[in-house]
Structures are given as C-alpha cells and as structure tokens.
Amino acid sequence: MLIALTAEQEQFLGELRSYLDGLEPELLDPARAEYLEDPMAIRERGRALLKRLGRDGWLGISWPVQYGGQGRSATEQWLFQEEMYLRKLPAGLLTLSSIGPTLIRAGSDAQRAEFLPRMLAGEIDVAIGYTEPDAGTDLASLRTRAVRDGGEYVVDGQKVYTTGAQVATHLWLAARTGSPDSRHRGLSVFLLPIGSEGITVRPLITQGDERTNEVFLDGVRASAEALIGAENGGWNVITTQLNFERLFCHNEARYELSLFAHWAAGEGRLAGDQPAAVDLQLALGELAADVEIARLFAMRSAAIIDSGHVPVVEASINKVWYSELRQRICAAALEQIGEAGQLGYGQPEAPAGGAIERAYRASTVLKFGAGTNEVQRNIIAQVGLGMPR
Ligand SMILES: Cc1cc2nc3c(=O)[nH]c(=O)nc-3n(C[C@H](O)[C@H](O)[C@H](O)COP(=O)(O)OP(=O)(O)OC[C@H]3O[C@@H](n4cnc5c(N)ncnc54)[C@H](O)[C@@H]3O)c2cc1C
C-alpha cells in the first residue's frame, strides 16, 4: 500500500498554495483567525475572503460540477480545509462541507437552485439548530414543534449551543412535525432565514471565550418551501449532515502544535543541553508524531469516500484521536511552560501572548461537537468490533 498524494493531488495543493500566496494581505490579514481575538469578529470579516474564493472558483472543491463545484475528490476537499486551517483562514466548514452536500442529496430542485450558487459565492452562512436544553446526544427527543398551517409551518421552541447564529444568514433547524412520542420518525429539517420574525438569538460564552448561542423560536412562520426532504423524514437529513460534518473535521492539532513549537524555539529556549530542554524536545517529538497519525486517519476517511464507501468507524476514530490530541498538545505545552502558563489571554507577561492558555480552554469543544467522544467510542466498539449495544 502506498500512502501518498497522487500527482494530481500534489498539483492541486501547489495551485492552491500559490493562489493563496498571491492574495492581497488586506484581504487575508483581517480574516486570519488569532486566538487573541473574538472568533466571531473574525468569522464576520472572513466572509469577504470567502466571497473572493467563491468568485475565483475555489469553493465547493468536491461538489459535483453540475452544481457549480470542481468535481474533485474528498481527499482534495480535505487538503483544502487543512491548508486553510494552517493559515488560520476561514474555509466555510459547516456550510460548504456539510450543508451544501446534504442539500445536493436531500433538497428539491428549487432549493438546490436557490441555495447552492449562493453558498458557492460565499454569501450564505448557516448555523445548525439541533441541540435543545433537554436534547443533546439523544436528539430524537427534541421538542421544538413545527405545526402545519396552510402553506406554512408555525415553529415554537428553544435551541441551545447554536454556534455562529449571531452572524449566520440562515438556520438549519430540526423540529418535531410528528406526535410528541414519535422520536426520530417525527422530525423534519427546515432551512430558514435567521432574521425571520420570532427568532431571538442570545449569547452564551464558553470557557474558551468563544461565543455560542441560545435561540428562541416564537411563532416563527416557515414557508413549506423551507422544508428539506419529506415531512417527518428529517432523521435521514440530520444523520447525512452529521456524517459530512464529522468527516471533514479540521485539523486544529497541527496549528496548536505550531504554537507550542514556536514558544519552545523562542521563549522556551530550546537551544542548550539542560535536562529541561531535552524534556521539551521529547514532548514536541512525540506530539509531532501524533499529529501525523491524525493526518493519516483523516486521509484514510477521505480515501474511503473516494472509493465510493462511507467511513463510519474510521470517521469516529479520526474524530476521537484529533479532538483529544488538541487537548494533549495544549496540556503538554502548559506543563512545559510551568507556573507562568496560568497567565492568561490579555495579560502582557503571559507566555506565547496567552495563546496557549486560551487554546487549552478552547480545546475541549470538539470532544462533544459533532457527537460526543463517548458516543464515538460506542460506535467504534459496536460497529468496529461487533460488541452488543
Ligand atoms: C461550544 C459548543 C458548540 C456547539 N455547537 C452546536 C451547534 O452549532 N449546533 C447544535 O445543534 N449543537 C451544538 N452543540 C451541542 C453539542 O452537539 C452537544 O453538546 C452534544 O451533542 C452533547 O449533548 P449535551 O450537551 O446535551 O450532553 P448529553 O447528551 O446530556 O451528554 C452528557 C454526557 O453523557 C454522555 N452520554 C450521553 N449519552 C450517552 C450514551 N448513549 N453512551 C455513552 N455516553 C453517553 C455524553 O457523552 C456526555 O459526556 C455545541 C456544544 C458546545 C459545547
């Protein structure tokens, strides 16, 4: 078995890199995410860059050509995400990598015609409204209701952790259209403008200083055209979207390793032969190997998609590994920094400008995002090893 990029993939990466190198700093710099800034401000400013990428044909890498994409492989899609991530640039992860591909499969012709071109132009940004105060892992118990009223649905309920809702243009909403006890057989998905009357967005700030939201839906009128797929057929739409989200998970671990390495080479004074420096080298070397393993897991999932199959266990292994690796990198870095590592974001004397301390606090999020790691481990044991439910 040869584990390497094909000549075509290498060429794609080379073209992408020279394209990005050639973009004006006035466009790139404001969009570049820094841990020391409000991530949502970056997201808003990043939209200008996404629009430019869309105009130049760089969005929708793996979308079919008939829907305006480049018709390339999942591996190239992942390479695009990784390159953007390393440069701390926005890549439209949820909208382009999961909502668009789900719409291609489950949407009507009219919905595809309305939304796909605008997604590819970087004009649409979607927030995902699944989780509720009493429905997280057990999503089939959600209670937000959508009741048919002529040509519309009237939606009432509450969502929580609706990340990006304050800057999104649309809400991808899961609601109950069946009876209260219909579980996953009575759910439907709607794509509606987030500015619709009756939608209120309130901030929730996480321990990593990142903002997510509560979203209240009060008599919101959604047109029947906003329904994605069949009424009560939402479970299939939700699982398709989540599969895409898990598959194209980004590789922040590589960025966090670079924060650690940068601190080690500068403030950490790696040069020298004292035992502390040896410890530091060992920690960095081990984590660098683990980051390469994360990349191989991701590439394996992408290669499975390219061969026409769905990586279920592989995608779960990928997600568990890289999400926990992020936390290990930040923890190892803080251990090496020592006491001063407690100086946080915004404090002038903080090592690495507080970036590692803040990354440590933020690094837990992907352990529950896109399905908690406990649930992923269940999938690995049940589907991968044939254990009973
Ligand atoms: C910062 C942040 C951003 C988020 N963004 C979004 C978003 O944009 N849109 C959205 O819809 N949701 C979002 N979420 C919600 C996220 O998907 C949920 O937090 C997650 O699904 C878990 O649900 P819960 O928090 O209700 O925990 P619970 O489901 O109550 O789980 C609590 C604990 O029990 C464990 N557990 C539960 N069931 C099982 C089981 N069957 N087997 C083993 N262990 C189990 C879980 O693993 C977890 O450790 C976000 C969450 C956070 C924290």
PDBQT file of the ligand as one rigid body, heavy atoms in Angstrom, charges set to zero:
ROOT
HETATM    1  C1  LIG A 401     -19.266  25.029  22.330  1.00  0.00    +0.000 C 
HETATM    2  C2  LIG A 401     -20.358  24.163  21.789  1.00  0.00    +0.000 A 
HETATM    3  C3  LIG A 401     -20.797  24.372  20.488  1.00  0.00    +0.000 A 
HETATM    4  C4  LIG A 401     -21.863  23.612  19.974  1.00  0.00    +0.000 A 
HETATM    5  N1  LIG A 401     -22.375  23.909  18.723  1.00  0.00    +0.000 NA
HETATM    6  C5  LIG A 401     -23.540  23.325  18.346  1.00  0.00    +0.000 A 
HETATM    7  C6  LIG A 401     -24.237  23.781  17.180  1.00  0.00    +0.000 A 
HETATM    8  O1  LIG A 401     -23.770  24.670  16.451  1.00  0.00    +0.000 OA
HETATM    9  N2  LIG A 401     -25.450  23.233  16.892  1.00  0.00    +0.000 N 
HETATM   10  C7  LIG A 401     -26.018  22.252  17.669  1.00  0.00    +0.000 A 
HETATM   11  O2  LIG A 401     -27.124  21.797  17.349  1.00  0.00    +0.000 OA
HETATM   12  N3  LIG A 401     -25.371  21.781  18.769  1.00  0.00    +0.000 NA
HETATM   13  C8  LIG A 401     -24.158  22.303  19.122  1.00  0.00    +0.000 A 
HETATM   14  N4  LIG A 401     -23.522  21.868  20.270  1.00  0.00    +0.000 N 
HETATM   15  C9  LIG A 401     -24.150  20.842  21.076  1.00  0.00    +0.000 C 
HETATM   16  C10 LIG A 401     -23.405  19.525  21.101  1.00  0.00    +0.000 C 
HETATM   17  O3  LIG A 401     -23.601  18.833  19.894  1.00  0.00    +0.000 OA
HETATM   18  C11 LIG A 401     -23.931  18.788  22.327  1.00  0.00    +0.000 C 
HETATM   19  O4  LIG A 401     -23.360  19.409  23.466  1.00  0.00    +0.000 OA
HETATM   20  C12 LIG A 401     -23.625  17.322  22.296  1.00  0.00    +0.000 C 
HETATM   21  O5  LIG A 401     -24.383  16.698  21.305  1.00  0.00    +0.000 OA
HETATM   22  C13 LIG A 401     -23.915  16.657  23.664  1.00  0.00    +0.000 C 
HETATM   23  O6  LIG A 401     -25.198  16.970  24.118  1.00  0.00    +0.000 OA
HETATM   24  P1  LIG A 401     -25.414  17.517  25.611  1.00  0.00    +0.000 P 
HETATM   25  O7  LIG A 401     -24.534  18.684  25.825  1.00  0.00    +0.000 OA
HETATM   26  O8  LIG A 401     -26.901  17.688  25.828  1.00  0.00    +0.000 OA
HETATM   27  O9  LIG A 401     -24.881  16.362  26.566  1.00  0.00    +0.000 OA
HETATM   28  P2  LIG A 401     -25.637  14.966  26.960  1.00  0.00    +0.000 P 
HETATM   29  O10 LIG A 401     -26.250  14.365  25.747  1.00  0.00    +0.000 OA
HETATM   30  O11 LIG A 401     -26.543  15.308  28.112  1.00  0.00    +0.000 OA
HETATM   31  O12 LIG A 401     -24.439  14.112  27.420  1.00  0.00    +0.000 OA
HETATM   32  C14 LIG A 401     -23.809  14.254  28.708  1.00  0.00    +0.000 C 
HETATM   33  C15 LIG A 401     -22.720  13.215  28.819  1.00  0.00    +0.000 C 
HETATM   34  O13 LIG A 401     -23.297  11.883  28.764  1.00  0.00    +0.000 OA
HETATM   35  C16 LIG A 401     -22.686  11.109  27.750  1.00  0.00    +0.000 C 
HETATM   36  N5  LIG A 401     -23.652  10.245  27.086  1.00  0.00    +0.000 N 
HETATM   37  C17 LIG A 401     -24.913  10.572  26.688  1.00  0.00    +0.000 A 
HETATM   38  N6  LIG A 401     -25.498   9.528  26.048  1.00  0.00    +0.000 NA
HETATM   39  C18 LIG A 401     -24.596   8.517  26.042  1.00  0.00    +0.000 A 
HETATM   40  C19 LIG A 401     -24.600   7.190  25.531  1.00  0.00    +0.000 A 
HETATM   41  N7  LIG A 401     -25.660   6.699  24.898  1.00  0.00    +0.000 N 
HETATM   42  N8  LIG A 401     -23.492   6.437  25.711  1.00  0.00    +0.000 NA
HETATM   43  C20 LIG A 401     -22.404   6.947  26.355  1.00  0.00    +0.000 A 
HETATM   44  N9  LIG A 401     -22.337   8.193  26.866  1.00  0.00    +0.000 NA
HETATM   45  C21 LIG A 401     -23.410   8.966  26.706  1.00  0.00    +0.000 A 
HETATM   46  C22 LIG A 401     -22.149  12.110  26.752  1.00  0.00    +0.000 C 
HETATM   47  O14 LIG A 401     -21.082  11.588  26.005  1.00  0.00    +0.000 OA
HETATM   48  C23 LIG A 401     -21.693  13.253  27.671  1.00  0.00    +0.000 C 
HETATM   49  O15 LIG A 401     -20.429  13.009  28.196  1.00  0.00    +0.000 OA
HETATM   50  C24 LIG A 401     -22.435  22.585  20.773  1.00  0.00    +0.000 A 
HETATM   51  C25 LIG A 401     -21.942  22.345  22.070  1.00  0.00    +0.000 A 
HETATM   52  C26 LIG A 401     -20.940  23.126  22.582  1.00  0.00    +0.000 A 
HETATM   53  C27 LIG A 401     -20.497  22.886  23.992  1.00  0.00    +0.000 C 
ENDROOT
TORSDOF 0
